[in-house]
């Protein structure tokens, strides 16, 4: 690390500690070299700079980099922009249709599944750019059509020569392959948990993400190299490709139970061993690759088996959890790792960093029991026991709090008034002014906040529970020891129901440290409802149950009960 010596750079007598100061700077340089050796930060950006022959600052943003990169390759002056297509400007036909996201309800696949493989296209959208040869100068003008043209979405592209956009993708692929080769060497010599492996893996991921941004730029309205025809063609090829491998997989007897953008989730066979499933999944990937390359007359389309899960729980679209038992990078050895380290989770709060420990714990408990083939009734009883332990105080106080963050400034009184007076009728304005909780404005810390700004002074127009709690903290709890909560700050939040001061609406309180709310009574029932029961909606739905199955039945009395 750094030296214990910390110079005062404004000290006029710096010559008195010159030797320490020189060593301090020497250590600075050494640390920069160590960081570079560990993370490949400067050389990684310089490799991109050399490829596009641009300023180093242009490598920090995909749009800036692509602008220079395309310009270097073009022998023409780009004049397209978003609406420079052969389609009439502003028509409904120009709407950009997104990717396919299958609904398990439609596929009748809600629930638990065994031996599910994920097969995905290797870089679907960049591959579509290459397969369609879609580029600014390869787009065919009306009247110049040829039989061999590639049919896009409302447009056509020449098969040759290769266009600027696909050529750029392929060039970046070469750089990525170079990094992947170094990563693979590091895996063999230093292991896949080493800094060397991580350095080159991060490098190849950076190039991968840069390549993927090209699609977004094509659909970016106002971007000089953007082209809606190209963007629509890319997504059309993506949708058509996903449908093609879905149909083929089902035809071969491997049911597709879910799919999203570039991936399909396939049942390999309930009675097969893990080894048999992996072999069949890899064979299926090879078959689907050959199918797509033949269909599109392009070697760019490749389908790989990304992983195999021995159990996969699918309650809703974009909500699932699987237990991974094989991945190509590590093989079957991944099964020796803790389950928490080999879960494939999407859309469930257990994955979110701001979820409270009790909320994450109960979700993981439910998933583990489902993966271990417990019945829905057994899972429910275990969840009820978990909730009872919370109610009985058998958990640590730190388990009852969650994380939150202020993405904007808290509004001051002027901002609150601006929101209220922006209603479209005088009656609504007066009602809004009457209902404004003005006292929260005392928690604002920036006098220059602006409701209409998207910049550094942007503030909330409405306060969510944790933001109300943050304003309350600034009014009630902030002091010399605990700073106010400002834009960008992370903090803790929970629910209380009584204390020495007023409490925010809904019981939300926010704080830096639990000791700040020592004198407040935690609202355990509200925590259970919000942090625990409320986080299980998707999981309960997949079991054919609802959240009411986890709530205490309130006894309801009738007049007859008193005269029985």
N, C-alpha and C positions, 0 to 999 in steps of 0.2 A: 504493500500500500504506500500511501504518501508518508512523508516524514512527520515527526511530532512537531517540528518547527512550522509555524504558520505566520508568514510575513504580513506586516501591515504595509500595503502598497502605497499608502499615502504618508508614510513616515519619512520625514525629510532627512533623518539620520540613517538612511538605509545602508550607508557605507560602513556602519558599525557592525552590521550582521551580514556583510557581503558574502562571506564564505558559506554561511548557512543558506543564504538566498540562492547562490549558484547551485548548491547541491539540491535544493528544492526544485529548481527548474530542470536539473539533470534527471531527477526522479520522474518529473512530469513527462519528459521525452521517453524514458524507458517504459513507463506505463502505457503510453500511446502505442509503442511498438508491440508490447504484450497484448494489448487489446486487439490490434490489427491481426496479430498472429493467431489469436483465438477466434475472431469473428469474421475476418476477411472483409471488413467494411469498406476500406478505401479501395483496395484492389478490385473488389466486386463492382463498385461503381465505375472504376476506371476501365474495366473490361467492357461495360456497357457504353461508356464514352467513346472508346476506341471503335466499337462496332458502328455507332451512328455518326462518329466524328462531330460531336457536339460539345458544348460547355458542360462542365461537371454538374452545374446546377440543373441542367435539363434532365439529368438522370434521376432526379428526385421525384418527378411527377410523370405519370404515364402519358398525359396529354402533351406535355412539353417535349418529351422524348420522342413520341410517335411523330409529332409535327416535323421535327428535324430529320428523323429517320426516313420518313416517306419522301420528304423533299430531296434528300440526297440521292434517292433511287429514281426519282421521277425525271423524265425529260420533257415535262410539261408543267405549266403553272396551274395548280389546283384551284378550281373555282366552284367546287360543289357545295359544301355545306349541307345541312340536313335535308333541304327540299330540292336539291339538285338531282332529281330523278326524272324518269320519263313519265311518272304519274303526275296528274294534275295536282297543284299545290292545294293543301288544306282539305282534301276529300277524306271521307271515312275509310276509303281503301288504303290509306297510308298508315292506319293504326298498326302498331307493332304488336303482334301476338307473341305472348311469352312462351315459356317452356311448359312441358307436360308435367303435371303433378297428379298422380293417380289417387283415387279415393278408395280406401279399403272397404267402405260401405258398398260401393258399386261392384267391387270385386268379391264381395262376401268373404273377406279375409281378415276381419276384425278378430283379435284374440292372440293366443299363443301358438307358435309354430316351431317345429324342429328342423334342424339342418338347413338353414337358409344361407345362401350365398349371395353376395352382392357382386354383380358384374357391371362394369362401367366402361364407358369410352375413355380412352386416354386423351384428355384435353379435347372434349367434344367440339366446342365452338371454334378453337383454332384449327382443328382437323376439318371442320366444315368449310372454313375459309379456303383451305388447300384443296379439298375435294371439289368444291364449286368453282375454284379459281376466280373467286369474286374479288374484283378490284376495280379501281376507278377507271382504268384505261382498258380493261377487258370487257366492260359492259357494252352490249351490242345496241347500236342505235336502231330505231324503227326503220324497216326497209332493208336492213343489212343482214337479216337473219340467215343462218345456215343450218343444214340438217344436223350437224354435229355439235351445235351449241349446247351448253349446259343450261337447263331450264331452272331459273330461280323463282322467286316469289314476285310475279308481275314483271319480270325482266329476264334477260338471257345474258350469258357470259361465254366468251370464247374459251376453248380448251387450251389453246396455246397462242402466244408464249405465256409463261407463268407470270402472273400479275405481281405488282408491288406488294400488296398486302400478304398474299400467301408466301411470297419470297422472303418477306421479313419474318414471318412465323417460322419458316424452315431454318433461317439463319440463326434465330434465337434458340431453336431446337439444338443446333450444333453446340452452342455455348452451354446449354443445359446438360447435354450429354457429356460434355467435358467435366462439368461439376459432378454429375452422377457417377462417372468413372472414378473420380477422386474420392467420392463418398464411399464407394464400394471397396476401394483399397483400404480406406480408413476403418471400415467395418471389419475387414479381415485382420488388420494389423493391430488396431487399438480397441476394437469392440464398438457396438452400436450405441453405447452410452457415453462414449468418449467425446471430448471437446472437438477433436479433429473430425469425427463423423458429423457432429452437429454443425460444424462450420460449413462443410460442403453440402450438407443437406439443406441448410438455410439458404445457401447460395443458389442451388438449383430451384428451390421454391420461389425465390425472388424473381428469377427469370421466368418461371412458370406463370406467376401472377402478372408480370409485365406483359407477357404474350396474351394472356386472357383479357387484359384491359382493351385490346384492340377492338373487340366486339362492342364493348360499352361506348367507345369513342365513335364508332360508326353510327350508333343510335343517339349520340349526344347532340341535341339541337343547338345550333350556333357554333359547333366546332368546325373549323375550316375544312377538315378532311372527312367530316361525317357524311354518310350517305345512307339514307333510309332504305333504299333498295338492297344495299349490301347487308344492312342489319336484318332486314326481314328475310332475306335469303338464308342467312346464317341460322336464324331461329327455325325457319322452315325445314332446313336440312336436319337440324337437331331433332325436331319433333318427328319427322319422317323416319329418321334413323332409329329413334327409341321405339317407335311403333313397330318397325321391322323386326328388331331383335325380340320384342315382346311376343309377336305373332309366331316367330320361328321357335322360340323357347317353349311356348305353350304347345306347339305342334309336335315338338320332340318329346313331350311328356314331362316337362319341367315347368310347373305352374308358376306364373308371375303373380305374386301377392301384393306387390307395391312397386312403384317407380317414381323417379323424381329427376327431371332435367336430363341427366346423362347416365343414370343408373337404373338397373332393375334388380329387384329382390326376388330370388328364385328358390323354390323348394326343391331340394336335391333328392329327397327320399327319406322318410321317417325311419326306416329300418336299416339304413346303411350306416357303416362305420364312418368316423371322421375322415379317415384316409380315403375311403371310397368316394365320399362326397367331394373332397378336394380334387381328386383325379377327374371325376365327371364334370366338375365346375370348370376346370382348366380345359378339358376337351370341349366343353360347350363354348368357352370363350374363343378358342381357336376356330371352331365352326362358325360362330357369329362374325368373327373377323373376316373370314373368307367370304361369307355371304355379303357383307357390306362392301368389301373391296371390289367384289365382282359387280355388285349392283351399281356402285358409284364410279367404277373404273378408276379407282384411286387407292393407293397404298396408305393413304393418310389415316384411314379409319381403322382403329385397333380396339378390340374389346378384351379387357383383362378381368380376371377374378380378383377382386379387391380384398375379400375376406370371407371366411366361413364362420357362422354363428351356430352353435349347437342348440340355442334357444333364442327365439326372437318374439318379442311381445309388441303387437301393433294395435293400439286402441283407436287411433284416429289418423287422419292425414297429417303429415309432418310431425307426428308424435309417435315415438317408438323407443324401445330399448332392447339391445341384444347382447349376448355373452359370446365374445369372440374366442374361437379355439384354433384359428389358423390365419396367418397373414403371410404373403409372399416374402416380406422382408425378414421375418424371423421364423417362419415355418410353424411347426407344431409346438415348439418350445414356449410359445406364448401362453399355453395352457398351464404352465407351471407358475405363472405370475398370479398375484392376488386378483380376484374378480374385479375389484374397483379399478384396477389398472388396465383392464381389457374389456371395457364396456363400450358399446356403440350406442350412444344416446342422442336423440334429437327431439327438441321441443318440450322436454320435461324439465321442471325446475331443479331437479337434482343436479343438472349440468351447470346451472347458473351460479356464478360466484357470489351473488348477493343473497342467495337463499339462506334462511336461518338453519343452524345445525339440526334442530328438531324437524324442520321441513324436509331437509335433504335426507335425514336419517330414515324417516318413515317411507319416503319414496323408494329408497334403496332397499329397505326391508321388504316392501311389497314386490319389487322386481326380483329380488333374490328368491323369495318364496315361489313366485310364479315360474322362474327358471328352474327351480327344484321340483316342479310338478305338483305343488300343493293345490288343493281345490280352492275355488273362489271363496267358499265359506270358511276354510281354514285361514286364508289370507285375511279375510275380514275380521275374524276373531283375534288374530294376532295384532292387527292395526288398532282394534278397540283396546287391547291390553296396553299397547304403546301409548295411546292417548290417556288412558287411566294413570299410567306412571307419571305423565306430565301433570295431570290434574292433582295427583297426590304429592307433588313436589319432589319426585325422585329424579330430577334432572338438574344440571348445573344452571345457574342464572345466565351464564354466557351462551347456553344453548337456546335461549329464548329471544335472542336478538338477531336482526338481519343487517346486512350492509346496504347502504344507499349512497348516492352521489348527486351533487348539484351540477346539472349540465348548463344551467344559466344562472343569472343573478336573481335574487329575490326581489320582487317588485316593491317600489316605494309608493307613497300615497298618490303621487302624480300619475304613476303608471296604472294603478288600480282605478283611478278616476277615468283615465283615458279608455280603459276597457269598458267601463260601465256606460260612458257617454257615446260609445260607438254603436249602440243598438240602433235599429232602423226606425223606431217610432219613439215619440216622447214618452208614451206610457211605459214602454219597455225600459227606457233610460231611467225613469224615476223609480221603477221597481228594482232595477239593478243597483242604483245608488243606495236604495234602502237596505238591500241585502248584502252589500259589501262588508266584509269583515276587516274594517279599517285597521284594527289593532295589530294585524300581522305586518303592516307596513313598517312598524317600528323595528322589525327585524332586518330591514334592508340595510345593506352596507355600501352600496354604490349609488351616489346621488345622480349619476349620469345615465342610469338605465333607460332603455328605450324598448317599448313593446314592439315596435315595427322594425326593429333592427335584427339582422341576421349576423351581426358582427360581434365584436368583443363586449359591447354593452347590452346585448340582448338579455331580456329578462322574461320570466314566466308570466303568461297572461292569466293562468289559473293555477292555484296551488294544490298539488296532490298531497296526500297524507304525509309523506316523509318530508316534503318541502314545507308544509305547515309546521311540522315538528322542528325543522331547521330554523324557521323564523322564531318559533317559541324559544328555542335554545338561545338564540342571539339576544332575545329580550330578557329571559329569566335566568339562564345558567351561565352565559358567557362572562368571564372575568379575566383577571390577569394571568391565571393559571391555564384557563381554557379559552382559546381564541374563538371568535365568531366563525360561523360556517359561511363560506363564500363560494362563488362559482368555482367549480373544479374540485372542491373538497369532498372527500369520502368520509363517511361517519356511520355510526350505528343507529338503529331505530327499533322501537318496540311499542307496546301499548301499556298504558297505565290507566287506573280508574279513580285514584285519589292521591292527594298530596298537599303540601303546604302552600301551593300557588294554584292559579288557574291552569286548566289543562286544555290543550288544543282540541278542536272538534274531531270526533272519531277516536280520541285517545292516543293519537300518534305523538310520540316524543322522540327527539333526536339528540344525540350526545356523542362526545369523544370517548368517554370512559364511564363504565357502569356506576362508579362511585358518585357521579354527578346526580344520579337519580335514586340514591340510597333511601331518601325519605319519601319516595313515592311508592304506592301500592301497585304492583304489577297486575294487569288484568289478564289472568291466566286463561279464562274462558274465551276472551277475544283473541288471544295469541293462538289458542288451539284452533279457532275458527279460521283465522286469517293465514297463519303460518303453517298449519298442519293439515286440517281437513280440506281447506280451500286449495291446497296444492295437489290433491289426489283425484281431481275430477276426471282427468283422462284415464288414469289407471282403473278407477272404479267403473267407468263406462265400458272399458274393454272386457270387464268381468260380468257385464250385464247388471251392474248395480249403480247406485247413485250416492251422492254425498250424504243424503239423509240416512243411509245405513250406518253412518259413523257418528251421527248426532244423537244426543240424549233426547228421548221422547219426553216432551213436556206433558204432564198430566193435566188433562182438561176436565173441568167439572161442569155438570149441568144442574139445573134446579132440582131434578129428581134425586141427585146424589145426596142432597142435604135432607131429604125426607125418606130415605131408604130405611 
